[in-house]
């Protein structure tokens, strides 16, 4: 059994509470047996230009932030 998260990323702010962000797929023998939507539980504001730059650099260096 495998669990897979499917999303169009990277996910960009701003994000509204209740917005669909991704989908969880449960697979058995490479066949999807269940799908579940993932939603934001809170509002996320957009970062300012400097914060976005730092986040982008971290993403390029570390691959995830």
Jmol script that loads the backbone (N, CA, C; Angstrom):
load data "model"
ATOM      1  N   UNK A   1       0.848  -1.168   0.000  1.00  0.00           N
ATOM      2  CA  UNK A   1       0.000   0.000   0.000  1.00  0.00           C
ATOM      3  C   UNK A   1       0.894   1.232   0.000  1.00  0.00           C
ATOM      4  N   UNK A   2       0.515   2.225  -0.796  1.00  0.00           N
ATOM      5  CA  UNK A   2       1.248   3.486  -0.883  1.00  0.00           C
ATOM      6  C   UNK A   2       0.274   4.641  -0.704  1.00  0.00           C
ATOM      7  N   UNK A   3       0.811   5.748  -0.208  1.00  0.00           N
ATOM      8  CA  UNK A   3       0.044   6.987  -0.108  1.00  0.00           C
ATOM      9  C   UNK A   3       0.812   8.038  -0.898  1.00  0.00           C
ATOM     10  N   UNK A   4       0.108   8.742  -1.763  1.00  0.00           N
ATOM     11  CA  UNK A   4       0.727   9.713  -2.654  1.00  0.00           C
ATOM     12  C   UNK A   4      -0.007  11.046  -2.519  1.00  0.00           C
ATOM     13  N   UNK A   5       0.764  12.136  -2.427  1.00  0.00           N
ATOM     14  CA  UNK A   5       0.173  13.474  -2.395  1.00  0.00           C
ATOM     15  C   UNK A   5       0.370  14.101  -3.770  1.00  0.00           C
ATOM     16  N   UNK A   6      -0.718  14.537  -4.375  1.00  0.00           N
ATOM     17  CA  UNK A   6      -0.687  15.121  -5.714  1.00  0.00           C
ATOM     18  C   UNK A   6      -1.061  16.600  -5.605  1.00  0.00           C
ATOM     19  N   UNK A   7      -0.191  17.474  -6.127  1.00  0.00           N
ATOM     20  CA  UNK A   7      -0.480  18.906  -6.093  1.00  0.00           C
ATOM     21  C   UNK A   7       0.272  19.601  -7.216  1.00  0.00           C
ATOM     22  N   UNK A   8      -0.198  20.779  -7.594  1.00  0.00           N
ATOM     23  CA  UNK A   8       0.506  21.632  -8.537  1.00  0.00           C
ATOM     24  C   UNK A   8       1.351  22.574  -7.709  1.00  0.00           C
ATOM     25  N   UNK A   9       2.646  22.377  -7.726  1.00  0.00           N
ATOM     26  CA  UNK A   9       3.461  23.152  -6.828  1.00  0.00           C
ATOM     27  C   UNK A   9       4.576  23.869  -7.546  1.00  0.00           C
ATOM     28  N   UNK A  10       5.282  24.708  -6.830  1.00  0.00           N
ATOM     29  CA  UNK A  10       5.029  25.023  -5.433  1.00  0.00           C
ATOM     30  C   UNK A  10       3.744  25.838  -5.256  1.00  0.00           C
ATOM     31  N   UNK A  11       3.130  25.659  -4.124  1.00  0.00           N
ATOM     32  CA  UNK A  11       1.880  26.356  -3.815  1.00  0.00           C
ATOM     33  C   UNK A  11       2.225  27.794  -3.428  1.00  0.00           C
ATOM     34  N   UNK A  12       1.577  28.749  -4.062  1.00  0.00           N
ATOM     35  CA  UNK A  12       1.887  30.165  -3.868  1.00  0.00           C
ATOM     36  C   UNK A  12       0.859  30.846  -2.968  1.00  0.00           C
ATOM     37  N   UNK A  13       1.357  31.709  -2.094  1.00  0.00           N
ATOM     38  CA  UNK A  13       0.476  32.557  -1.291  1.00  0.00           C
ATOM     39  C   UNK A  13      -0.005  33.700  -2.165  1.00  0.00           C
ATOM     40  N   UNK A  14      -1.101  34.329  -1.902  1.00  0.00           N
ATOM     41  CA  UNK A  14      -1.967  34.120  -0.741  1.00  0.00           C
ATOM     42  C   UNK A  14      -2.851  32.885  -0.908  1.00  0.00           C
ATOM     43  N   UNK A  15      -3.169  32.284   0.232  1.00  0.00           N
ATOM     44  CA  UNK A  15      -4.029  31.102   0.275  1.00  0.00           C
ATOM     45  C   UNK A  15      -5.197  31.422   1.196  1.00  0.00           C
ATOM     46  N   UNK A  16      -6.390  31.127   0.735  1.00  0.00           N
ATOM     47  CA  UNK A  16      -7.584  31.378   1.541  1.00  0.00           C
ATOM     48  C   UNK A  16      -7.957  30.133   2.340  1.00  0.00           C
ATOM     49  N   UNK A  17      -8.486  30.342   3.532  1.00  0.00           N
ATOM     50  CA  UNK A  17      -8.977  29.232   4.348  1.00  0.00           C
ATOM     51  C   UNK A  17     -10.016  28.449   3.546  1.00  0.00           C
ATOM     52  N   UNK A  18      -9.876  27.130   3.543  1.00  0.00           N
ATOM     53  CA  UNK A  18     -10.816  26.273   2.830  1.00  0.00           C
ATOM     54  C   UNK A  18     -10.452  26.015   1.376  1.00  0.00           C
ATOM     55  N   UNK A  19      -9.376  26.630   0.898  1.00  0.00           N
ATOM     56  CA  UNK A  19      -8.943  26.436  -0.493  1.00  0.00           C
ATOM     57  C   UNK A  19      -8.313  25.048  -0.658  1.00  0.00           C
ATOM     58  N   UNK A  20      -8.670  24.349  -1.732  1.00  0.00           N
ATOM     59  CA  UNK A  20      -8.088  23.028  -1.998  1.00  0.00           C
ATOM     60  C   UNK A  20      -6.638  23.209  -2.424  1.00  0.00           C
ATOM     61  N   UNK A  21      -5.726  22.493  -1.743  1.00  0.00           N
ATOM     62  CA  UNK A  21      -4.308  22.607  -2.020  1.00  0.00           C
ATOM     63  C   UNK A  21      -3.734  21.369  -2.690  1.00  0.00           C
ATOM     64  N   UNK A  22      -4.283  20.209  -2.372  1.00  0.00           N
ATOM     65  CA  UNK A  22      -3.715  18.958  -2.874  1.00  0.00           C
ATOM     66  C   UNK A  22      -4.736  17.838  -2.739  1.00  0.00           C
ATOM     67  N   UNK A  23      -4.312  16.669  -3.172  1.00  0.00           N
ATOM     68  CA  UNK A  23      -5.149  15.477  -3.065  1.00  0.00           C
ATOM     69  C   UNK A  23      -4.279  14.327  -2.570  1.00  0.00           C
ATOM     70  N   UNK A  24      -4.793  13.555  -1.646  1.00  0.00           N
ATOM     71  CA  UNK A  24      -4.111  12.344  -1.186  1.00  0.00           C
ATOM     72  C   UNK A  24      -4.714  11.169  -1.933  1.00  0.00           C
ATOM     73  N   UNK A  25      -3.844  10.349  -2.509  1.00  0.00           N
ATOM     74  CA  UNK A  25      -4.292   9.131  -3.178  1.00  0.00           C
ATOM     75  C   UNK A  25      -3.744   7.937  -2.414  1.00  0.00           C
ATOM     76  N   UNK A  26      -4.616   6.998  -2.099  1.00  0.00           N
ATOM     77  CA  UNK A  26      -4.206   5.748  -1.472  1.00  0.00           C
ATOM     78  C   UNK A  26      -4.181   4.703  -2.581  1.00  0.00           C
ATOM     79  N   UNK A  27      -3.014   4.058  -2.760  1.00  0.00           N
ATOM     80  CA  UNK A  27      -2.847   3.082  -3.830  1.00  0.00           C
ATOM     81  C   UNK A  27      -2.572   1.693  -3.265  1.00  0.00           C
ATOM     82  N   UNK A  28      -3.119   0.701  -3.926  1.00  0.00           N
ATOM     83  CA  UNK A  28      -2.843  -0.694  -3.594  1.00  0.00           C
ATOM     84  C   UNK A  28      -2.518  -1.400  -4.903  1.00  0.00           C
ATOM     85  N   UNK A  29      -1.319  -1.943  -4.979  1.00  0.00           N
ATOM     86  CA  UNK A  29      -0.829  -2.580  -6.211  1.00  0.00           C
ATOM     87  C   UNK A  29      -0.944  -1.616  -7.394  1.00  0.00           C
ATOM     88  N   UNK A  30      -0.507  -0.382  -7.167  1.00  0.00           N
ATOM     89  CA  UNK A  30      -0.507   0.692  -8.169  1.00  0.00           C
ATOM     90  C   UNK A  30      -1.890   1.070  -8.688  1.00  0.00           C
ATOM     91  N   UNK A  31      -2.934   0.717  -7.970  1.00  0.00           N
ATOM     92  CA  UNK A  31      -4.293   1.113  -8.331  1.00  0.00           C
ATOM     93  C   UNK A  31      -4.835   2.035  -7.247  1.00  0.00           C
ATOM     94  N   UNK A  32      -5.361   3.186  -7.651  1.00  0.00           N
ATOM     95  CA  UNK A  32      -5.923   4.144  -6.696  1.00  0.00           C
ATOM     96  C   UNK A  32      -7.201   3.551  -6.110  1.00  0.00           C
ATOM     97  N   UNK A  33      -7.197   3.382  -4.777  1.00  0.00           N
ATOM     98  CA  UNK A  33      -8.384   2.832  -4.120  1.00  0.00           C
ATOM     99  C   UNK A  33      -9.156   3.891  -3.342  1.00  0.00           C
ATOM    100  N   UNK A  34      -8.515   5.077  -3.138  1.00  0.00           N
ATOM    101  CA  UNK A  34      -9.191   6.137  -2.396  1.00  0.00           C
ATOM    102  C   UNK A  34      -8.535   7.485  -2.692  1.00  0.00           C
ATOM    103  N   UNK A  35      -9.341   8.525  -2.807  1.00  0.00           N
ATOM    104  CA  UNK A  35      -8.874   9.906  -2.988  1.00  0.00           C
ATOM    105  C   UNK A  35      -9.443  10.776  -1.878  1.00  0.00           C
ATOM    106  N   UNK A  36      -8.627  11.688  -1.379  1.00  0.00           N
ATOM    107  CA  UNK A  36      -9.077  12.623  -0.347  1.00  0.00           C
ATOM    108  C   UNK A  36      -8.473  13.991  -0.634  1.00  0.00           C
ATOM    109  N   UNK A  37      -9.300  15.025  -0.641  1.00  0.00           N
ATOM    110  CA  UNK A  37      -8.825  16.386  -0.864  1.00  0.00           C
ATOM    111  C   UNK A  37      -8.201  16.952   0.406  1.00  0.00           C
ATOM    112  N   UNK A  38      -7.158  17.778   0.229  1.00  0.00           N
ATOM    113  CA  UNK A  38      -6.525  18.495   1.339  1.00  0.00           C
ATOM    114  C   UNK A  38      -6.826  19.978   1.179  1.00  0.00           C
ATOM    115  N   UNK A  39      -7.309  20.604   2.244  1.00  0.00           N
ATOM    116  CA  UNK A  39      -7.701  22.007   2.219  1.00  0.00           C
ATOM    117  C   UNK A  39      -6.905  22.799   3.244  1.00  0.00           C
ATOM    118  N   UNK A  40      -6.722  24.084   2.972  1.00  0.00           N
ATOM    119  CA  UNK A  40      -6.076  24.987   3.909  1.00  0.00           C
ATOM    120  C   UNK A  40      -6.977  25.193   5.126  1.00  0.00           C
ATOM    121  N   UNK A  41      -6.375  25.212   6.301  1.00  0.00           N
ATOM    122  CA  UNK A  41      -7.146  25.426   7.525  1.00  0.00           C
ATOM    123  C   UNK A  41      -7.087  26.879   7.997  1.00  0.00           C
ATOM    124  N   UNK A  42      -6.285  27.705   7.288  1.00  0.00           N
ATOM    125  CA  UNK A  42      -6.178  29.107   7.671  1.00  0.00           C
ATOM    126  C   UNK A  42      -5.790  29.954   6.470  1.00  0.00           C
ATOM    127  N   UNK A  43      -5.943  31.254   6.600  1.00  0.00           N
ATOM    128  CA  UNK A  43      -5.518  32.190   5.561  1.00  0.00           C
ATOM    129  C   UNK A  43      -4.013  32.395   5.650  1.00  0.00           C
ATOM    130  N   UNK A  44      -3.356  32.428   4.505  1.00  0.00           N
ATOM    131  CA  UNK A  44      -1.916  32.679   4.441  1.00  0.00           C
ATOM    132  C   UNK A  44      -1.707  33.909   3.568  1.00  0.00           C
ATOM    133  N   UNK A  45      -1.078  34.944   4.129  1.00  0.00           N
ATOM    134  CA  UNK A  45      -0.828  36.177   3.378  1.00  0.00           C
ATOM    135  C   UNK A  45       0.374  35.996   2.453  1.00  0.00           C
ATOM    136  N   UNK A  46       0.416  36.819   1.404  1.00  0.00           N
ATOM    137  CA  UNK A  46       1.555  36.808   0.498  1.00  0.00           C
ATOM    138  C   UNK A  46       2.735  37.484   1.181  1.00  0.00           C
ATOM    139  N   UNK A  47       3.942  36.948   0.953  1.00  0.00           N
ATOM    140  CA  UNK A  47       5.144  37.526   1.536  1.00  0.00           C
ATOM    141  C   UNK A  47       5.551  38.772   0.754  1.00  0.00           C
ATOM    142  N   UNK A  48       6.350  39.617   1.402  1.00  0.00           N
ATOM    143  CA  UNK A  48       6.894  40.763   0.678  1.00  0.00           C
ATOM    144  C   UNK A  48       8.028  40.285  -0.232  1.00  0.00           C
ATOM    145  N   UNK A  49       8.545  41.155  -1.078  1.00  0.00           N
ATOM    146  CA  UNK A  49       9.532  40.787  -2.095  1.00  0.00           C
ATOM    147  C   UNK A  49      10.805  40.192  -1.490  1.00  0.00           C
ATOM    148  N   UNK A  50      11.295  40.749  -0.400  1.00  0.00           N
ATOM    149  CA  UNK A  50      12.531  40.250   0.215  1.00  0.00           C
ATOM    150  C   UNK A  50      12.320  38.852   0.792  1.00  0.00           C
ATOM    151  N   UNK A  51      11.213  38.635   1.465  1.00  0.00           N
ATOM    152  CA  UNK A  51      10.915  37.309   2.018  1.00  0.00           C
ATOM    153  C   UNK A  51      10.778  36.271   0.908  1.00  0.00           C
ATOM    154  N   UNK A  52      10.147  36.648  -0.216  1.00  0.00           N
ATOM    155  CA  UNK A  52      10.015  35.721  -1.350  1.00  0.00           C
ATOM    156  C   UNK A  52      11.383  35.381  -1.924  1.00  0.00           C
ATOM    157  N   UNK A  53      12.275  36.360  -2.008  1.00  0.00           N
ATOM    158  CA  UNK A  53      13.622  36.137  -2.517  1.00  0.00           C
ATOM    159  C   UNK A  53      14.373  35.154  -1.623  1.00  0.00           C
ATOM    160  N   UNK A  54      14.314  35.355  -0.312  1.00  0.00           N
ATOM    161  CA  UNK A  54      14.984  34.455   0.631  1.00  0.00           C
ATOM    162  C   UNK A  54      14.403  33.053   0.539  1.00  0.00           C
ATOM    163  N   UNK A  55      13.086  32.941   0.453  1.00  0.00           N
ATOM    164  CA  UNK A  55      12.436  31.641   0.319  1.00  0.00           C
ATOM    165  C   UNK A  55      12.878  30.955  -0.971  1.00  0.00           C
ATOM    166  N   UNK A  56      12.969  31.695  -2.062  1.00  0.00           N
ATOM    167  CA  UNK A  56      13.397  31.128  -3.346  1.00  0.00           C
ATOM    168  C   UNK A  56      14.835  30.634  -3.282  1.00  0.00           C
ATOM    169  N   UNK A  57      15.710  31.401  -2.661  1.00  0.00           N
ATOM    170  CA  UNK A  57      17.106  30.986  -2.522  1.00  0.00           C
ATOM    171  C   UNK A  57      17.198  29.720  -1.679  1.00  0.00           C
ATOM    172  N   UNK A  58      16.472  29.672  -0.569  1.00  0.00           N
ATOM    173  CA  UNK A  58      16.460  28.465   0.258  1.00  0.00           C
ATOM    174  C   UNK A  58      15.964  27.261  -0.530  1.00  0.00           C
ATOM    175  N   UNK A  59      14.936  27.463  -1.353  1.00  0.00           N
ATOM    176  CA  UNK A  59      14.395  26.371  -2.168  1.00  0.00           C
ATOM    177  C   UNK A  59      15.451  25.874  -3.147  1.00  0.00           C
ATOM    178  N   UNK A  60      16.191  26.795  -3.776  1.00  0.00           N
ATOM    179  CA  UNK A  60      17.233  26.398  -4.724  1.00  0.00           C
ATOM    180  C   UNK A  60      18.373  25.652  -4.040  1.00  0.00           C
ATOM    181  N   UNK A  61      18.728  26.068  -2.835  1.00  0.00           N
ATOM    182  CA  UNK A  61      19.835  25.432  -2.109  1.00  0.00           C
ATOM    183  C   UNK A  61      19.410  24.114  -1.475  1.00  0.00           C
ATOM    184  N   UNK A  62      18.311  24.108  -0.751  1.00  0.00           N
ATOM    185  CA  UNK A  62      17.913  22.958   0.050  1.00  0.00           C
ATOM    186  C   UNK A  62      16.831  22.106  -0.603  1.00  0.00           C
ATOM    187  N   UNK A  63      16.141  22.642  -1.593  1.00  0.00           N
ATOM    188  CA  UNK A  63      15.115  21.870  -2.286  1.00  0.00           C
ATOM    189  C   UNK A  63      13.755  21.938  -1.634  1.00  0.00           C
ATOM    190  N   UNK A  64      13.694  22.412  -0.403  1.00  0.00           N
ATOM    191  CA  UNK A  64      12.421  22.524   0.297  1.00  0.00           C
ATOM    192  C   UNK A  64      12.600  23.500   1.442  1.00  0.00           C
ATOM    193  N   UNK A  65      11.553  24.248   1.739  1.00  0.00           N
ATOM    194  CA  UNK A  65      11.639  25.207   2.851  1.00  0.00           C
ATOM    195  C   UNK A  65      10.438  25.096   3.735  1.00  0.00           C
TER     196      UNK A  65
END
end "model"
wireframe off; spacefill off
backbone 0.3
color backbone group
